[in-house]
Amino acid sequence: MAVAIEFDHISKHFSNASYPAVDDVSITVEDGEFITLVGSSGCGKTTLLKMVNRLYEPDAGTIRIFGKDILKEDPVKLRQGIGYVIQQVGLFPHMNVYKNIATVPTILKWEKERIQTRVEELLQLVNLDPKEFMTRFPAQLSGGQQQRVGLARALAVEPEIMLLDEPFGAIDAINRNHLQDELIEIHAKTQKTFLFVTHDIKEAFKLGNRVLIMDEGRVQQFDTTEQILTNPANSYVTSLLKTL
């Protein structure tokens, strides 16, 4: 199996911080994996995620996507090929659902028929009826529906990599559970590489086929749920498991 993302001795230190946000992280993510990143606030998981699409630049080390050093890539083109979903959703309030999802395909000058077909496909994928939702505006959607549209928009140009930064953090427990189930199905259907940041250990274990546990910028353990549960790497991982 191909390596989708390689973090090679990655470090990042923000000014005024007492320790590095990311401290010499070296991991590889296989193509098609669903990786969850978990740890307490300030552990470095979001910083690591944001370096993949160059929202942050590393101070040291190299990140490769399918073997290519991302610092040698055009950042705009890089981001167009990576889906990105955040907790605040970030839908454009003045655009309806159709136009929100069509944003990147329109920038890339896809034909109208192709965009129309893709938007309908994606709405069906995230369990929203195209006839009912295409013409709605974000203010007319619930939080869960907005998050579904945000996910559809991120998937619009079939990116090989999806970055999800606590996308369900502001969603109530019942809808969150439904969205988690749907995301597992979407991953299975698309076979894309997902990196998903959460502070919820239960969510991390439910979603990830491997879980990356971080603390103070360092990797504490990176393994399957089963291995982490049966062989916690250290006292930090053990303490985290007690919150399950």
C-alpha positions as a Markdown table, in Angstrom:
| # | Residue | x | y | z |
|---|---|---|---|---|
| 1 | Met | 0.0 | 0.0 | 0.0 |
| 2 | Ala | 1.2 | 3.5 | -0.9 |
| 3 | Val | 2.2 | 6.0 | 1.8 |
| 4 | Ala | -0.2 | 9.0 | 1.6 |
| 5 | Ile | 1.4 | 11.3 | 4.2 |
| 6 | Glu | 4.9 | 11.1 | 5.7 |
| 7 | Phe | 5.9 | 13.3 | 8.7 |
| 8 | Asp | 9.7 | 13.2 | 8.8 |
| 9 | His | 11.1 | 14.8 | 12.0 |
| 10 | Ile | 8.5 | 17.6 | 12.1 |
| 11 | Ser | 8.8 | 20.3 | 14.7 |
| 12 | Lys | 6.9 | 23.6 | 15.2 |
| 13 | His | 7.5 | 26.1 | 18.0 |
| 14 | Phe | 5.3 | 29.2 | 18.4 |
| 15 | Ser | 6.7 | 32.3 | 20.1 |
| 16 | Asn | 5.8 | 32.7 | 23.8 |
| 17 | Ala | 5.1 | 29.0 | 24.1 |
| 18 | Ser | 7.0 | 27.1 | 26.9 |
| 19 | Tyr | 7.4 | 23.9 | 24.8 |
| 20 | Pro | 7.1 | 23.1 | 21.0 |
| 21 | Ala | 3.6 | 22.7 | 19.6 |
| 22 | Val | 5.0 | 19.7 | 17.6 |
| 23 | Asp | 8.2 | 18.1 | 18.8 |
| 24 | Asp | 10.1 | 15.9 | 16.4 |
| 25 | Val | 7.2 | 13.9 | 15.0 |
| 26 | Ser | 7.9 | 11.1 | 12.6 |
| 27 | Ile | 4.9 | 9.0 | 11.4 |
| 28 | Thr | 3.6 | 7.6 | 8.1 |
| 29 | Val | 0.0 | 7.3 | 7.1 |
| 30 | Glu | -1.0 | 4.7 | 4.5 |
| 31 | Asp | -3.3 | 5.6 | 1.6 |
| 32 | Gly | -6.9 | 5.0 | 2.5 |
| 33 | Glu | -6.4 | 5.0 | 6.3 |
| 34 | Phe | -8.7 | 6.8 | 8.8 |
| 35 | Ile | -6.4 | 8.3 | 11.4 |
| 36 | Thr | -7.7 | 10.0 | 14.5 |
| 37 | Leu | -5.5 | 12.4 | 16.4 |
| 38 | Val | -6.4 | 12.8 | 20.1 |
| 39 | Gly | -5.0 | 14.5 | 23.2 |
| 40 | Ser | -5.6 | 17.3 | 25.6 |
| 41 | Ser | -5.9 | 20.9 | 24.5 |
| 42 | Gly | -2.6 | 22.3 | 23.3 |
| 43 | Cys | -1.1 | 18.8 | 22.6 |
| 44 | Gly | -0.2 | 19.7 | 19.0 |
| 45 | Lys | -2.8 | 17.7 | 17.1 |
| 46 | Thr | -4.4 | 20.6 | 15.3 |
| 47 | Thr | -1.0 | 22.1 | 14.6 |
| 48 | Leu | 0.2 | 18.9 | 13.0 |
| 49 | Leu | -3.0 | 18.7 | 10.9 |
| 50 | Lys | -2.7 | 22.3 | 9.7 |
| 51 | Met | 0.9 | 21.7 | 8.5 |
| 52 | Val | -0.4 | 19.2 | 6.0 |
| 53 | Asn | -2.2 | 21.9 | 3.9 |
| 54 | Arg | 0.4 | 24.5 | 4.8 |
| 55 | Leu | -1.7 | 26.7 | 7.0 |
| 56 | Tyr | 1.3 | 26.4 | 9.3 |
| 57 | Glu | 4.9 | 25.8 | 8.1 |
| 58 | Pro | 7.1 | 23.5 | 10.1 |
| 59 | Asp | 10.3 | 24.9 | 11.7 |
| 60 | Ala | 12.1 | 21.6 | 11.0 |
| 61 | Gly | 11.5 | 18.4 | 9.1 |
| 62 | Thr | 9.7 | 17.5 | 5.9 |
| 63 | Ile | 6.1 | 16.5 | 5.1 |
| 64 | Arg | 5.6 | 14.4 | 2.0 |
| 65 | Ile | 2.3 | 13.7 | 0.3 |
| 66 | Phe | 2.5 | 10.7 | -2.0 |
| 67 | Gly | 6.3 | 11.1 | -1.9 |
| 68 | Lys | 6.4 | 14.8 | -2.8 |
| 69 | Asp | 7.8 | 17.5 | -0.4 |
| 70 | Ile | 4.8 | 19.8 | 0.1 |
| 71 | Leu | 7.1 | 22.8 | 0.6 |
| 72 | Lys | 8.1 | 22.4 | -3.1 |
| 73 | Glu | 4.4 | 22.5 | -4.1 |
| 74 | Asp | 2.3 | 25.5 | -5.0 |
| 75 | Pro | 0.3 | 26.1 | -1.7 |
| 76 | Val | -2.9 | 27.0 | -3.6 |
| 77 | Lys | -2.8 | 23.9 | -5.8 |
| 78 | Leu | -1.9 | 21.8 | -2.7 |
| 79 | Arg | -5.0 | 23.0 | -0.8 |
| 80 | Gln | -7.3 | 22.5 | -3.8 |
| 81 | Gly | -6.3 | 18.9 | -3.7 |
| 82 | Ile | -6.9 | 18.5 | 0.1 |
| 83 | Gly | -10.4 | 18.5 | 1.7 |
| 84 | Tyr | -10.6 | 20.6 | 4.9 |
| 85 | Val | -13.4 | 20.6 | 7.4 |
| 86 | Ile | -13.4 | 22.6 | 10.6 |
| 87 | Gln | -15.7 | 22.9 | 13.6 |
| 88 | Gln | -17.1 | 26.3 | 12.6 |
| 89 | Val | -18.0 | 24.8 | 9.2 |
| 90 | Gly | -17.1 | 28.0 | 7.3 |
| 91 | Leu | -20.0 | 27.9 | 4.8 |
| 92 | Phe | -20.4 | 31.1 | 2.8 |
| 93 | Pro | -23.6 | 32.6 | 4.3 |
| 94 | His | -24.6 | 34.5 | 1.1 |
| 95 | Met | -24.4 | 31.4 | -1.1 |
| 96 | Asn | -26.9 | 28.6 | -1.2 |
| 97 | Val | -25.9 | 25.0 | -0.6 |
| 98 | Tyr | -25.4 | 24.3 | -4.3 |
| 99 | Lys | -23.0 | 27.2 | -4.7 |
| 100 | Asn | -21.1 | 26.4 | -1.5 |
| 101 | Ile | -20.4 | 22.8 | -2.6 |
| 102 | Ala | -19.6 | 24.0 | -6.1 |
| 103 | Thr | -17.0 | 26.5 | -5.0 |
| 104 | Val | -13.8 | 24.7 | -5.9 |
| 105 | Pro | -15.1 | 23.0 | -9.0 |
| 106 | Thr | -16.2 | 26.4 | -10.2 |
| 107 | Ile | -12.7 | 27.9 | -9.5 |
| 108 | Leu | -11.3 | 24.9 | -11.5 |
| 109 | Lys | -13.6 | 25.7 | -14.3 |
| 110 | Trp | -15.5 | 22.5 | -14.4 |
| 111 | Glu | -18.4 | 22.3 | -16.9 |
| 112 | Lys | -21.8 | 23.2 | -15.4 |
| 113 | Glu | -23.3 | 19.8 | -16.1 |
| 114 | Arg | -20.4 | 18.1 | -14.3 |
| 115 | Ile | -20.7 | 20.4 | -11.3 |
| 116 | Gln | -24.5 | 19.8 | -11.1 |
| 117 | Thr | -24.0 | 16.0 | -11.2 |
| 118 | Arg | -21.2 | 16.2 | -8.6 |
| 119 | Val | -23.3 | 18.4 | -6.2 |
| 120 | Glu | -26.2 | 16.0 | -6.4 |
| 121 | Glu | -24.0 | 13.0 | -5.8 |
| 122 | Leu | -22.4 | 14.6 | -2.8 |
| 123 | Leu | -25.6 | 15.6 | -1.2 |
| 124 | Gln | -26.9 | 12.1 | -1.5 |
| 125 | Leu | -23.6 | 10.8 | 0.0 |
| 126 | Val | -24.1 | 13.0 | 3.1 |
| 127 | Asn | -27.8 | 12.0 | 3.3 |
| 128 | Leu | -29.3 | 15.3 | 2.3 |
| 129 | Asp | -32.0 | 15.3 | -0.4 |
| 130 | Pro | -30.7 | 17.4 | -3.3 |
| 131 | Lys | -34.1 | 18.7 | -4.3 |
| 132 | Glu | -34.8 | 19.8 | -0.8 |
| 133 | Phe | -31.4 | 21.3 | 0.2 |
| 134 | Met | -29.6 | 22.6 | -2.9 |
| 135 | Thr | -31.4 | 26.0 | -2.8 |
| 136 | Arg | -31.3 | 26.5 | 1.0 |
| 137 | Phe | -28.9 | 28.9 | 2.6 |
| 138 | Pro | -26.7 | 28.1 | 5.6 |
| 139 | Ala | -28.9 | 30.0 | 8.0 |
| 140 | Gln | -31.8 | 27.7 | 7.0 |
| 141 | Leu | -29.9 | 24.6 | 8.1 |
| 142 | Ser | -29.3 | 22.9 | 11.5 |
| 143 | Gly | -25.8 | 22.6 | 12.8 |
| 144 | Gly | -25.7 | 18.9 | 11.8 |
| 145 | Gln | -26.9 | 19.8 | 8.3 |
| 146 | Gln | -24.3 | 22.6 | 7.9 |
| 147 | Gln | -21.6 | 20.1 | 8.9 |
| 148 | Arg | -22.9 | 17.7 | 6.2 |
| 149 | Val | -22.7 | 20.4 | 3.6 |
| 150 | Gly | -19.2 | 21.3 | 4.8 |
| 151 | Leu | -18.2 | 17.7 | 4.4 |
| 152 | Ala | -19.7 | 17.6 | 0.9 |
| 153 | Arg | -17.9 | 20.8 | -0.1 |
| 154 | Ala | -14.6 | 19.3 | 1.1 |
| 155 | Leu | -15.1 | 16.2 | -1.0 |
| 156 | Ala | -16.2 | 18.1 | -4.1 |
| 157 | Val | -13.1 | 17.6 | -6.3 |
| 158 | Glu | -12.4 | 14.1 | -4.9 |
| 159 | Pro | -9.3 | 15.0 | -2.9 |
| 160 | Glu | -7.0 | 12.1 | -1.9 |
| 161 | Ile | -6.7 | 13.5 | 1.6 |
| 162 | Met | -9.3 | 14.8 | 4.0 |
| 163 | Leu | -8.4 | 16.9 | 7.0 |
| 164 | Leu | -11.1 | 17.2 | 9.7 |
| 165 | Asp | -10.4 | 19.4 | 12.6 |
| 166 | Glu | -12.9 | 18.7 | 15.4 |
| 167 | Pro | -15.8 | 18.9 | 12.9 |
| 168 | Phe | -18.4 | 17.5 | 15.3 |
| 169 | Gly | -17.2 | 19.5 | 18.4 |
| 170 | Ala | -20.2 | 21.9 | 18.4 |
| 171 | Ile | -22.9 | 19.2 | 17.6 |
| 172 | Asp | -25.2 | 17.7 | 20.2 |
| 173 | Ala | -24.6 | 14.2 | 21.3 |
| 174 | Ile | -27.3 | 12.5 | 19.4 |
| 175 | Asn | -26.5 | 14.2 | 16.1 |
| 176 | Arg | -22.8 | 13.7 | 16.7 |
| 177 | Asn | -23.3 | 10.0 | 16.9 |
| 178 | His | -25.3 | 9.9 | 13.6 |
| 179 | Leu | -22.6 | 12.0 | 11.9 |
| 180 | Gln | -19.9 | 9.7 | 13.2 |
| 181 | Asp | -21.7 | 6.7 | 11.7 |
| 182 | Glu | -22.2 | 8.5 | 8.4 |
| 183 | Leu | -18.5 | 9.5 | 8.3 |
| 184 | Ile | -17.5 | 5.9 | 8.7 |
| 185 | Glu | -19.7 | 5.0 | 5.8 |
| 186 | Ile | -18.4 | 7.9 | 3.7 |
| 187 | His | -14.8 | 6.8 | 4.3 |
| 188 | Ala | -15.6 | 3.2 | 3.4 |
| 189 | Lys | -17.3 | 4.4 | 0.1 |
| 190 | Thr | -14.6 | 6.9 | -0.9 |
| 191 | Gln | -11.5 | 5.1 | 0.4 |
| 192 | Lys | -9.7 | 8.4 | 0.8 |
| 193 | Thr | -7.1 | 9.1 | 3.5 |
| 194 | Phe | -8.8 | 10.8 | 6.5 |
| 195 | Leu | -7.0 | 12.7 | 9.3 |
| 196 | Phe | -9.5 | 13.6 | 12.0 |
| 197 | Val | -8.7 | 15.7 | 15.1 |
| 198 | Thr | -10.7 | 15.3 | 18.3 |
| 199 | His | -10.3 | 15.8 | 22.0 |
| 200 | Asp | -12.8 | 13.0 | 22.6 |
| 201 | Ile | -11.1 | 9.6 | 23.2 |
| 202 | Lys | -14.3 | 7.7 | 22.6 |
| 203 | Glu | -14.8 | 9.4 | 19.2 |
| 204 | Ala | -11.1 | 8.8 | 18.3 |
| 205 | Phe | -11.5 | 5.1 | 19.1 |
| 206 | Lys | -14.8 | 4.7 | 17.3 |
| 207 | Leu | -13.6 | 6.4 | 14.0 |
| 208 | Gly | -9.9 | 5.6 | 13.6 |
| 209 | Asn | -8.4 | 2.5 | 12.2 |
| 210 | Arg | -5.3 | 3.8 | 13.9 |
| 211 | Val | -5.2 | 6.4 | 16.7 |
| 212 | Leu | -2.4 | 9.0 | 17.2 |
| 213 | Ile | -2.2 | 10.1 | 20.9 |
| 214 | Met | -0.2 | 13.3 | 21.5 |
| 215 | Asp | 0.8 | 15.2 | 24.6 |
| 216 | Glu | 3.0 | 18.4 | 24.7 |
| 217 | Gly | 3.8 | 18.1 | 21.0 |
| 218 | Arg | 5.1 | 14.5 | 21.2 |
| 219 | Val | 3.6 | 11.3 | 20.0 |
| 220 | Gln | 2.7 | 9.1 | 23.0 |
| 221 | Gln | 1.3 | 6.2 | 21.0 |
| 222 | Phe | 0.3 | 5.5 | 17.4 |
| 223 | Asp | -1.5 | 2.2 | 16.9 |
| 224 | Thr | -4.8 | 0.4 | 16.5 |
| 225 | Thr | -7.5 | 0.9 | 19.2 |
| 226 | Glu | -7.0 | -2.8 | 20.2 |
| 227 | Gln | -3.3 | -2.4 | 20.7 |
| 228 | Ile | -3.7 | 0.8 | 22.7 |
| 229 | Leu | -6.3 | -0.7 | 25.0 |
| 230 | Thr | -4.3 | -3.9 | 25.6 |
| 231 | Asn | -0.8 | -2.3 | 25.6 |
| 232 | Pro | -0.8 | 1.4 | 26.6 |
| 233 | Ala | 2.6 | 2.8 | 25.9 |
| 234 | Asn | 3.0 | 4.9 | 29.0 |
| 235 | Ser | 1.3 | 6.5 | 32.0 |
| 236 | Tyr | -0.1 | 9.3 | 30.0 |
| 237 | Val | -1.9 | 6.9 | 27.6 |
| 238 | Thr | -3.1 | 4.9 | 30.7 |
| 239 | Ser | -4.6 | 8.0 | 32.3 |
| 240 | Leu | -6.3 | 8.9 | 29.0 |
| 241 | Leu | -7.9 | 5.5 | 28.8 |
| 242 | Lys | -9.4 | 6.0 | 32.3 |
| 243 | Thr | -11.6 | 8.7 | 30.8 |
| 244 | Leu | -13.3 | 6.1 | 28.5 |
